[in-house]
Amino acid sequence: MRRDEGDVTHFLLITIWDSIEAMKHFIGGDPWKAKYYPEDDQYLLEKEEHIKIYKIFYES
């Protein structure tokens, strides 16, 4: 999702995982700690330290 505020744009990225274990494997440890790559510094104004985890409560 994207929200523009003047000359700054905010993005909300939503990913769906099979399990917390799958997230731990991807992140290499704490699944609540945000993962960044070296090239992110040239695009991001700030970096969140932690992510928010939500459970899907309805599937059709």
GIPE-V872300 format. One record per backbone hydrogen bond with DSSP energy under -0.5 kcal/mol. NH is the residue of the N-H (numbers start at 1). CO is the residue of the C=O. Records with the same first field share a line. If there is no record, write none. Layout:
# GIPE-V872300
NH: CO + CO
This chain:
# GIPE-V872300
3: 10
5: 8
8: 5
10: 3
12: 1
13: 11
14: 12
23: 19
24: 20
25: 21
26: 22
27: 23
28: 24
29: 24
33: 30
34: 49
40: 37
41: 38
42: 39
43: 40
44: 40
51: 32
54: 52
